[in-house]
């Protein structure tokens, strides 16, 4: 007996892929997925949702699997050990099928509704639209501690000098890419930890000349950050200079090479 033919739905390219890196997010991941799914249901959209477990040891993966059994758009990606946020995002990005690819944090510090602002910029022709807390029009509904905010602003100033001048906020976890830009940039990324955003934007702007637009968004600090201020700050500063001395493949070799 012949197996049933796959439905056209299985071959349809999703208009959007949502990448959510997750490391031990059992306390908030359920509510995050419920809110995201409800938002897209209201819009009559069914994006591909990829939750990338970065070696979680709690019930993160169990929760995602429960959602995946009910919602065909939800998928769990995992690779065993903890490799870092940058690795998790990259792992999801290079597997994304959507025409556009959104990376967002599991804590919903930036509400999913802000996607509409970023989408509008891609409609206007930008390659990458990034949420920003430091441009006119942004709304900080709950601020970080003084030391974290001061450290973040200092780091961003250094980033502008060393790597990506003109970008006010590289670290907001809410970024939308065309599929072409996502695959081109993330196929070359090498930073596995929290400074990966800088490498992404450095590649996009300084190496490949892609168009990047900062978009003011709503943002609220969420407790439970995985960033360890002193340890990660030192590592991120070192990474800035490593990025500047790394040799990356030319864009034409990536984008115009035959696709598998």
C-alpha positions as CSV (number, residue, x, y, z in Angstrom):
1,X,0.0,0.0,0.0
2,X,1.3,3.4,-1.0
3,X,2.0,5.9,1.8
4,X,-0.3,9.0,1.7
5,X,1.2,11.9,-0.3
6,X,2.5,14.8,1.9
7,X,0.0,17.7,2.1
8,X,0.8,21.0,0.4
9,X,1.1,22.4,4.0
10,X,4.2,20.3,4.5
11,X,5.9,21.9,1.5
12,X,4.7,25.4,2.2
13,X,7.5,27.8,3.1
14,X,6.4,29.6,6.3
15,X,6.4,33.4,6.1
16,X,8.2,33.6,9.5
17,X,10.4,31.5,11.8
18,X,10.6,32.4,15.5
19,X,13.8,31.4,17.2
20,X,13.8,31.2,21.0
21,X,17.0,30.1,22.7
22,X,16.3,28.5,26.1
23,X,18.5,27.5,29.0
24,X,16.6,26.2,32.0
25,X,13.5,28.3,31.3
26,X,10.9,26.0,32.8
27,X,9.4,28.8,35.0
28,X,8.4,31.1,32.2
29,X,8.6,29.2,28.9
30,X,5.0,27.9,29.1
31,X,3.5,31.4,29.5
32,X,5.8,32.7,26.8
33,X,4.8,30.1,24.2
34,X,1.1,30.5,25.1
35,X,1.3,34.3,24.5
36,X,3.2,33.9,21.2
37,X,0.9,31.2,19.9
38,X,-2.2,33.3,20.9
39,X,-0.7,36.4,19.2
40,X,-0.2,34.6,15.9
41,X,-3.6,32.9,16.1
42,X,-5.2,36.3,16.3
43,X,-3.4,37.3,13.2
44,X,-4.4,34.0,11.5
45,X,-0.7,33.2,11.1
46,X,1.1,29.9,11.8
47,X,4.9,30.6,11.9
48,X,7.5,28.0,12.5
49,X,8.5,28.3,16.1
50,X,11.9,26.8,17.0
51,X,12.8,26.5,20.7
52,X,16.5,25.7,21.0
53,X,17.4,24.1,24.3
54,X,21.0,25.0,25.2
55,X,21.7,22.0,27.3
56,X,18.7,22.6,29.7
57,X,18.7,20.3,32.7
58,X,15.2,21.3,34.0
59,X,11.8,20.7,32.4
60,X,12.4,23.1,29.5
61,X,12.5,20.4,26.9
62,X,9.5,18.6,28.3
63,X,7.4,21.7,28.1
64,X,8.3,22.3,24.5
65,X,7.5,18.7,23.6
66,X,4.1,19.1,25.2
67,X,3.4,22.2,23.1
68,X,4.7,20.4,20.0
69,X,2.2,17.6,20.4
70,X,-0.6,20.1,20.3
71,X,0.8,22.8,17.9
72,X,2.4,21.5,14.7
73,X,4.3,24.8,14.3
74,X,6.3,24.3,17.5
75,X,9.6,22.4,17.3
76,X,12.3,21.5,19.9
77,X,15.9,21.7,18.8
78,X,18.5,20.3,21.1
79,X,22.2,19.2,21.0
80,X,22.8,18.0,24.6
81,X,25.5,20.1,26.3
82,X,25.3,23.8,27.2
83,X,27.2,25.7,24.5
84,X,26.0,29.3,25.1
85,X,23.3,31.7,23.9
86,X,25.2,32.6,20.7
87,X,25.5,28.9,19.7
88,X,21.8,28.3,20.4
89,X,20.6,31.2,18.3
90,X,23.0,30.2,15.5
91,X,21.9,26.6,15.7
92,X,18.3,27.7,15.1
93,X,19.0,30.4,12.5
94,X,20.7,28.2,10.1
95,X,17.8,25.7,10.3
96,X,15.1,28.3,9.9
97,X,12.8,27.9,6.9
98,X,10.8,31.1,7.2
99,X,11.0,33.9,4.7
100,X,11.8,36.1,7.7
101,X,13.4,35.0,10.9
102,X,12.9,36.5,14.3
103,X,15.2,35.9,17.2
104,X,13.6,36.7,20.6
105,X,14.4,36.0,24.3
106,X,12.4,33.5,26.2
107,X,11.6,36.1,28.9
108,X,9.5,38.3,26.6
109,X,11.3,41.4,27.8
110,X,10.2,42.8,24.4
111,X,6.6,41.8,23.8
112,X,5.8,39.8,20.7
113,X,3.5,42.6,19.6
114,X,6.6,44.7,18.8
115,X,7.2,42.4,15.8
116,X,4.9,44.6,13.7
117,X,7.3,47.5,14.0
118,X,10.3,45.4,12.8
119,X,8.2,43.8,10.0
120,X,7.4,47.3,8.7
121,X,11.1,48.0,8.3
122,X,11.7,44.8,6.3
123,X,8.7,45.8,4.1
124,X,10.6,49.0,3.4
125,X,13.6,47.1,2.2
126,X,15.9,46.7,5.2
127,X,17.7,43.4,5.6
128,X,17.8,43.3,9.4
129,X,15.6,45.2,11.9
130,X,16.8,45.2,15.5
131,X,14.8,46.2,18.6
132,X,16.5,49.1,20.5
133,X,16.1,50.4,24.0
134,X,18.3,53.5,23.3
135,X,16.8,55.3,20.4
136,X,14.0,57.9,20.4
137,X,10.6,56.4,20.8
138,X,11.7,53.3,22.9
139,X,9.9,52.6,26.1
140,X,11.6,51.2,29.2
141,X,8.7,49.9,31.3
142,X,11.0,48.4,34.0
143,X,14.6,49.4,34.1
144,X,17.6,47.3,35.1
145,X,19.7,47.9,38.2
146,X,21.9,51.0,38.0
147,X,25.1,48.9,37.8
148,X,23.7,46.8,34.9
149,X,22.4,49.8,33.1
150,X,25.7,51.7,33.5
151,X,27.7,48.6,32.4
152,X,25.4,48.1,29.4
153,X,25.8,51.7,28.2
154,X,29.5,51.6,28.7
155,X,29.8,48.4,26.7
156,X,27.6,49.9,23.9
157,X,29.9,52.9,23.7
158,X,32.9,50.6,23.3
159,X,31.1,48.6,20.7
160,X,30.4,51.7,18.6
161,X,34.1,52.6,18.7
162,X,35.5,49.2,18.0
163,X,32.9,47.3,16.0
164,X,29.7,48.8,14.8
165,X,29.5,52.6,14.8
166,X,26.0,54.1,14.7
167,X,24.3,51.2,16.5
168,X,23.1,52.4,19.9
169,X,21.9,49.0,21.3
170,X,23.4,45.8,20.1
171,X,22.1,43.6,23.0
172,X,18.3,43.8,22.8
173,X,17.1,40.3,22.3
174,X,14.6,41.0,19.6
175,X,15.9,41.0,16.0
176,X,14.2,40.3,12.6
177,X,16.1,39.1,9.5
178,X,15.3,38.3,6.0
179,X,16.1,34.6,5.5
180,X,18.9,35.5,3.1
181,X,20.5,37.8,5.7
182,X,20.0,35.3,8.5
183,X,21.7,32.4,6.7
184,X,24.5,34.6,5.3
185,X,25.4,36.1,8.6
186,X,24.9,33.2,11.0
187,X,26.7,30.7,8.7
188,X,29.8,32.8,9.5
189,X,29.3,33.5,13.2
190,X,31.7,32.0,15.6
191,X,30.9,33.6,19.0
192,X,29.0,31.3,21.2
193,X,28.2,33.5,24.3
194,X,26.4,36.7,24.9
195,X,28.5,38.9,22.7
196,X,27.2,37.1,19.6
197,X,24.9,40.0,18.8
198,X,28.0,42.2,18.2
199,X,29.5,39.7,15.8
200,X,26.2,39.5,13.9
201,X,25.9,43.2,13.4
202,X,29.6,43.5,12.6
203,X,29.3,41.0,9.9
204,X,26.1,42.5,8.6
205,X,27.3,46.1,8.5
206,X,31.1,46.1,8.2
207,X,31.8,42.9,6.3
208,X,28.7,42.4,4.1
209,X,27.2,45.9,3.8
210,X,23.7,44.8,4.6
211,X,21.1,47.3,5.7
212,X,20.4,47.3,9.4
213,X,17.7,49.5,11.0
214,X,17.3,50.2,14.7
215,X,13.7,50.2,15.8
216,X,12.4,51.7,19.1
217,X,10.6,49.0,21.1
218,X,9.0,48.5,24.5
219,X,11.2,46.6,26.9
220,X,10.9,45.6,30.5
221,X,13.7,44.1,32.6
222,X,12.9,40.5,33.7
223,X,14.4,38.8,36.7
224,X,16.5,35.6,36.2
225,X,19.0,36.9,33.7
226,X,21.7,34.3,32.8
227,X,24.3,37.1,32.4
228,X,26.9,37.2,35.1
229,X,28.0,40.9,35.1
230,X,31.8,40.8,35.8
231,X,32.6,37.4,34.2
232,X,30.6,38.1,31.0
233,X,31.6,41.7,30.8
234,X,35.3,40.8,30.6
235,X,34.6,38.0,28.1
236,X,32.6,40.4,25.9
237,X,35.2,43.0,25.8
238,X,37.9,40.5,24.8
239,X,35.5,39.2,22.1
240,X,35.1,42.7,20.6
241,X,38.8,42.8,19.6
242,X,38.7,39.2,18.5
243,X,35.9,40.0,16.1
244,X,37.9,42.8,14.5
245,X,40.8,40.5,13.8
246,X,38.8,37.6,12.4
247,X,38.8,36.8,8.7
248,X,35.3,36.1,7.4
249,X,34.2,34.7,4.0
250,X,33.0,37.2,1.4
251,X,29.2,37.6,1.1
252,X,29.2,36.6,-2.6
253,X,30.7,33.2,-1.8
254,X,27.9,32.6,0.7
255,X,24.8,33.9,-0.9
256,X,25.5,32.9,-4.5
257,X,26.8,29.5,-3.8
258,X,24.5,26.6,-4.8
259,X,22.0,25.7,-2.1
260,X,21.9,22.1,-0.9
